[in-house]
Amino acid sequence: MGPNSTTIMPQLLPHIHAWVGFVDQVPAAIQAITFSPQLKRANGLLSYVRPEYRGLGVYKTMQIAYEAELLQSGYEEIWSEVVAGSGS
């Protein structure tokens, strides 16, 4: 992937990348995605925004950035599931 993502355990999980969102140089959110290069499809695995940064648009900003990067890399489908939690 591009310069904004990192591979998680590349030897074991080469098709999983993560993006970390920062607010004032502090890690505020993470998005992990698994890839199916043969199908040109990416699936969102994990999304998390730290409670103190929720409601500020951090996730939406990350989503716009990682989707643009994926599309630019040739992925035609981006799947994501959202599960709302209590945050407690």
C-alpha positions as CSV (number, residue, x, y, z in Angstrom):
1,M,0.0,0.0,0.0
2,G,0.9,3.6,0.1
3,P,2.9,5.8,2.6
4,N,0.0,6.3,4.9
5,S,-0.4,2.6,5.9
6,T,1.7,0.0,7.6
7,T,1.7,-3.8,7.3
8,I,0.9,-5.7,10.4
9,M,3.3,-8.6,10.9
10,P,4.2,-8.8,7.1
11,Q,5.6,-12.3,7.3
12,L,2.4,-13.8,8.8
13,L,-0.3,-11.4,7.6
14,P,0.8,-9.8,4.4
15,H,-2.7,-8.7,3.3
16,I,-3.5,-6.7,6.4
17,H,-2.6,-3.0,6.7
18,A,-3.4,-0.4,9.3
19,W,-3.9,3.3,9.2
20,V,-3.4,5.4,12.3
21,G,-5.1,8.8,12.7
22,F,-3.3,11.5,14.7
23,V,-4.7,14.6,16.3
24,D,-1.9,17.1,17.3
25,Q,0.7,14.3,16.9
26,V,-1.2,12.0,19.3
27,P,-2.6,8.7,18.0
28,A,-6.4,9.1,18.0
29,A,-7.8,6.3,15.8
30,I,-6.9,3.2,13.9
31,Q,-8.4,1.4,10.9
32,A,-7.2,-2.1,9.9
33,I,-8.1,-3.6,6.5
34,T,-7.6,-7.0,4.9
35,F,-7.0,-7.3,1.2
36,S,-8.1,-9.7,-1.5
37,P,-5.8,-8.6,-4.4
38,Q,-7.2,-11.3,-6.8
39,L,-10.7,-9.9,-6.2
40,K,-9.6,-6.3,-6.1
41,R,-11.5,-6.0,-2.8
42,A,-10.6,-4.6,0.6
43,N,-12.5,-5.4,3.9
44,G,-12.5,-3.2,7.0
45,L,-11.6,-5.3,10.0
46,L,-11.2,-2.9,12.8
47,S,-12.1,0.7,13.4
48,Y,-11.4,2.5,16.7
49,V,-11.4,6.1,17.8
50,R,-10.3,6.9,21.3
51,P,-13.2,8.3,23.4
52,E,-11.7,11.7,23.8
53,Y,-11.6,12.2,20.0
54,R,-15.0,10.9,19.1
55,G,-17.4,13.4,17.5
56,L,-14.5,15.4,15.9
57,G,-14.6,13.8,12.5
58,V,-11.4,11.9,13.0
59,Y,-12.8,8.6,11.6
60,K,-14.4,10.3,8.6
61,T,-11.2,12.1,7.7
62,M,-9.3,8.7,7.9
63,Q,-12.0,7.0,5.9
64,I,-11.7,9.5,3.0
65,A,-7.9,9.1,3.0
66,Y,-7.7,5.3,3.1
67,E,-10.5,4.9,0.6
68,A,-8.7,7.2,-1.8
69,E,-5.5,5.3,-1.3
70,L,-7.1,2.0,-1.9
71,L,-8.9,3.1,-5.1
72,Q,-5.7,4.6,-6.4
73,S,-4.0,1.3,-5.7
74,G,-6.5,-0.5,-8.0
75,Y,-9.0,-1.8,-5.5
76,E,-12.5,-1.7,-6.9
77,E,-14.5,-2.7,-3.8
78,I,-14.1,-1.5,-0.3
79,W,-16.3,-3.3,2.3
80,S,-16.8,-2.0,5.8
81,E,-19.0,-3.1,8.7
82,V,-19.8,-0.7,11.5
83,V,-20.7,-2.0,14.9
84,A,-21.5,0.7,17.4
85,G,-20.3,0.1,20.9
86,S,-21.1,1.7,24.2
87,G,-17.6,3.0,24.5
88,S,-17.4,2.0,28.2
